[in-house]
Amino acid sequence: MERTQMKVLKALTMVAACAALTCAADGERRPKALMLFFDGCRADAMFRNADCPALRSLKDGTWAEGYRCAWSDAGQNIFDAPTLSYPNHASLLTGVTAAKHRILNNDDSVDVRTPARTWLSRLVEERKDLRVKAFYSDLNDGTGRIETDGRVPMFCAREKTWRACDAKTAEEAVAALTAEDAPDVLTFFTQDPDCTGHYLGYYPTSDAYLEAVRLCDSYVGRILDAIRSRKTFADEDWMITFTADHGGRGLGHGPDDGHCHTIPILIAGRHVAQG
């Protein structure tokens, strides 16, 4: 199981890093990388029930000509910490499990800074010419639970509601991608599925939960539209990953069960294939 976890983590974090560190296969296009993740998004909600045209276009390889996708509706998060948000956020951002980053629950992450560097930090160490940025929507982040280091600019929405935070985060990400100094590498995180799940239930039979996933998918659609509309898009080689930190059952998460461990995984790019 540990080998499987590490393969998944490396696939999600390092495949994007390698895309930005190395030349594209054809030697022509400039490598770019985007990591998307939704807090509390069950795989069955995204793949089977929610109306998610943007994510489905990544999965089906139809979002842009020449792109394909490797995907799974049975991905799993880490098993050496509870199925909580911040231990899994740390793993997604660093590529290691809790045994190394040492964030074991949500309270730990307030005061303990992960000793493992994020993949964004590792990139800018190797390629100082890269422009990187993190976009985060988290009402709890005022305590500093999720941090990059000084080399990685980070936008974190400070709106009054989680839905307003997500909308502002998407607005900022789209604006950044259409600017002259657009980032080469970025992360984009939303929290609506998790917040809605805590109040109204995580099951894919919950209309409110499915609406939260659909709304976050619409933000992804805006980001993909912004990427495709770039004047330089034909000369760019994007590696895009999507996943979640955990699923959920009832009104919560944290237990060691399939409801909370099972997450979606998508890896889209010009040089990937299913299997």
Disulfide bonds with the S-S distance in Angstrom:
none
